[in-house]
Amino acid sequence: MKICQFSYDNPFIKQRRIGLLTDDNQLVDLNLCWQLDYQREGYANYVQRAQYKIPQSLHQFLQTQDQPIEALEEAYALYLFFQKVGINELKDGTPISFDLSQEESIRFHAPLDKISTYRDFYIHEKHVKKGFEKRNEPVPEAWYEIPAYYKGATEGFIGPEEEILWPHYSNKLDYELELAAVIGRDGINIHPEDALDHVFGYTLLNDVSARDIQKKEMSVRLGPAKGKDFCSVIGPVIITADEFEGNEPNLLMEARINGELWSQGHSGDGHYTWAQMIAHTSMDEFLVAGDLLGSGTVGTGCGLELDRWIQPGDTIELYAEHIGKLVNKVGKKQNS
């Protein structure tokens, strides 16, 4: 399933909501599927009952559902039933699905509306080697011993088609092509063989970096902080983990700047697996539903590796097979 967060400019639906994208370009509002079901069964509090099943917030949904993927499948089964019997509206005329080839009022947002904790790893050796080569340093032995990560801010995340902030204190901005995992089940001291059971799904991540500031921060062996925390991008959808039948995804990934291919790699060529990253993270520490884990940049997946730099007004298009395209425009440098 492809899960998103969207809003729709009409009198009935104004807040961000959980949606499911179908292969025939339909956007299904899963909460409204339950509203319609309870309404047809004669319940006066059909809205409240539907909120209990599928709330508007994906973060809230993940934190309150023991089996979130199964719960989404149940709501989608209701939609398929209603399509079979020819019903697509509540009594007040609110549609439960939209044809995206005809509907122009839909706006997509970051598919995870709130992030519990953000951790970004560093697992792709090609990217790591290039970075240390530019500093005339060898890759530290410790990199081959543990899947290291940093913790970043969670408030600066944006979604598809939103403008990337260029902070006033930086003169060198960079994109980073990454795959991210969304955690859907709490756990502590998770064994690697059980780790993938805790993944709700995967999405694209652009870990935007102010390289000049990051370089200063890392030179004192702290950070990154101001070099990262101003803006990150996820989307356009989360593809649920069941699509990979219990295996780790190995997806073709690409980055295009103003339509030109700059980066190409595969998500599965990391030195560590998602199972290893999850197990390492959860050692004597809770991993909770709504956490976001980034893999780190795939090989060639940033301007730093290529000595090519994005500019204000550029369009960044990240792509991952099965997930789709994450498109954003780079904003102008902010005034201090």
N, C-alpha and C positions, 0 to 999 in steps of 0.2 A: 504494500500500500504506500501511496505517496501522500503524506500528511503535511498540511500547511496551516498558517494562520492568515485570515483574510478579513477585510471589511467591505461593506457594500453600502453604497449611498442610496438608501431608501428610507421611508418613514419607520420601517419595522426593524431593520438591522443596522445599527450604527457602531456597535462595539466590535472589537476584534473577536474572531470566532475560529473554532477548529474546523478545517475543511479536509475533504478527501478528493484527490484528483483521479479521475478514471482514464482509461486508455482512449476512450472516445471523446475526450475533451470536456467532460462534465465536472463541475465542482459541486460536491455534495456537502451540505451542512448537516453534520451528524447529530448535533443537538436537536435540530428541527425535525429530524427523522423520529426521534423519541417523542418530541412534543406532539407530532401528528399521531403517533401510535397511541399515546395516552389520551389524546383528545378523542380519537375514534372509540376508545374503550369507555368514554364517558366520565373521565376524571376532571373535576373542576380545577385542581392544582396541577395541570399537565406541565406547566412551565417549570414549577419547582421540582417535579418528579424527573423531568428531562435534565435539569441541572445536576441532579444527583448522579445520573448515568453518564452524561458527557457535558461537563461545564465548558464555558467559553475559553478558559485558559488551559493551554496544553500543560503548562507547569503544574497547575493545580490538579489536573487530571492524572498526571504521572505520579504525583505525591499521594494520591488517594486510591489508586487502583492497584490491586494485587497483580492482575494480568491485563495490562493496558492494551496489548495487541489483540487479545481475544475480545475485549470490550469494544474495540473499534470494529472488528469483524462482525460482531453482533449488530451494531448500528448499521453497518453497510448492508447486512442481510435484510434489514427492515426496508432500506431504500430500494433494493432489488425487488422486494415484494410489492412495494407501492408502485414501482414502474410497471410491474407485470399486470397489476389491476388498473393502471391508468390514473393514478392519483399523484399529484406533485405539489399540492398546496394545502396549507392549513385553512381553517374556516374563514379567516380574515384575508385570505389571498396571498399570504406570505409563501413564497416558493421554498421547497426544501433542496432544490438543486438548480444550477445555472449552466447554460450552454455558453462556454467561454468564447466560442466563435461568433456569438451574437451579443454577448453581454459586455458592455464597456465600462460599467461602474464598479467593477471588482478591483480592489487594490490588495496586493499581497504584501505581507509583513514578514519579519524574521519568524521562522516557523516555531521557534521556542521563545515564548513571550517573556520568560524570566529564567535566569540561569542561577542555579543554587551556588555552584563553585565552578570556576573556569580554570582548567589546567591544560597547558600546551606542551607537548613533548617535542622530541628532537631526534627522530628515529631513522631518518633517511641519510645513509652514509655519504652519498654523492653530494648532497647539500652541505652536510657537516664538514666534509673534507675541503670543499671549496671555501667555506668560511674561514677555517683555520689556515688554509693556504694563503689567503689574502692578508692574514696577520703574521705570516711567516712563522707559524707555530705548528707543531704536530697535533694530531687529534689526541686528546688526553686518554690514557689507558682506562680511566674510569668510565668513559663513554661506552666502552665495550663490556662493562660490568653491570651497569644499572641503566634502566630507561629514565633518564633525567627529564624533569619538566619544570616549568615555572608556573606560578599562580598569577593570573591577571584579573583586572577589574571586570565586573559583569555589567556595569551600567552603560558602557559606551557601545553596545552592540546595535547594529542596524540590519536591515533586510534588503531584499532586492529592490533595485531602482532608486534607492535612497542615495543621497550625496555623501561621499566620503569626506570627512573633516580633514583639512590640512591645517595642523596646529600652527599658531603664530611663532612658536619657538623653534621650528624645524625648517631646514632648507632642502632636505633630501628625504623624499617619501618613497616607500616601496610597498608592493603587494607581496602576498605569500599564498601560494596555491597549496591548500591542505584539505584533507578529509577529517571530519570530526565525528565522534560518537556521542550520542545522547543516552545518558543512563536512565533506565526505566524501573530499576529495582534496587533498593538499599542493600548494602552488604559491607561486612568488615572481615578482614583476613580471608579474602576470597581465593579459592584455589584456581589455578590457571584453567583446569579442565571444566570448571563451572563458570568461568568469567563471562563468556558470551551470553549466558542466560540473563545477565544484568544489563544488556544493551537493548534499548528500545529501537534505535535506528541510527542512520548515518546521514550526514549532510555536508555540503561544501562549507569551507571556512576560508576567509581571507583575513589573515592575521596582519593587518596593516601596520607598518613599522616606520618610525622616524629614525632613519639609519644613523644620522649624525649624532642624535641624542643617545640612541642605544649604544653606540660605540663608546661614548664618554662614560655612560653608566657601567658598562661591562668592564671597562678598563680598571675600575676600582673593585671588581669582583662582587658587585651587587646589581640587582635588577634582573631583567629590564623592568622599567616602571613607566616613566614619562615617554620612553621610546615606543611604548605599546598601548598604554591604557586609554588613549583618547578615542579610539575607534577600531572596531572589528566587525566583520560582516559574516552572516550565515544565511543559508538558503539555497535555492528557493523553496525546497521541500525537504522533509525528512523521509527517507525510504526506510520502511520498517525492517527490522533484522530478519524476520521470517522469510523475506524475499531471497535470502542467501542460504536457506536450508541448513542453518547451523554452522555454516562456514564463514571465514573472514572474507570480506570483499576484496577483490583485486581489480580496481577500476582504472580504465584509461582516464587520465586527467590532463587538461590543457588550459593555458591562459592566453588570451588574445588581448592586445592593446590596440585600440582603434581598428579592430578587424584583423590585425597582423598577428600571426602565431609567434609567441615569444617562448612559451614553456610547454613541455610535454613530458609526462612521466606516468607511473603507475602507483596506485596507493599501496599495493602489496609488496613493494620492493624494500620495505624497511628492515632494519637490523633486528627490530623487536616486533612481536605480534601484539594485537589488541589484547589478547588474553594475558600476555606478560605485563603490559602496561596497566591493566586493570588490577591484576594481582599485586603488583608493586605499589600502586596507589593506595590500595586498601589495607596495607600492613598496619595493624593497630590504629586504623583511621577509617571512619565511615565514608563510603562512597554512597551518595544518596540520589534518589530519583530527581531528575532535573539538572544534574551535573553535566558539564560539557567537557569532553576531552578532545584536544587537537592532536593530530599525529606528528605535527611538524611539517615543514615544507618538503614536497617531493623534489627530486633532482631536477635542476634547471628552473625550479618553480618560483624564482624571484629575480628582481632586477639586479640585486647585489651579485649574484652568481654570473650574470650576463654582462655586467657593466653597462646596463641600459636602465634609464630612469624615467619613471612616469612624470607627467607634468600636469598642472592644473588644466581642467577641461577634458582630459583623456577619459576614454571609456574603457573600463576593465571588464572583461568577460571571462569568468572562470567556468569550466565545464568538467563534469564527471559523468561518465556513462551511467545510465539508470536514474541519476538524480536530475540532470539537466543543466541549465545555464544560470549563473549568478552574475547579474549585470549591474554595474554601478558607475557613476561618473565621479571624477575627482574634483573636489571643490577648490575654490581659490584660497590662497594662503590667508589665514585670519589675521586681523589687526591685533596688535598687543594691547 
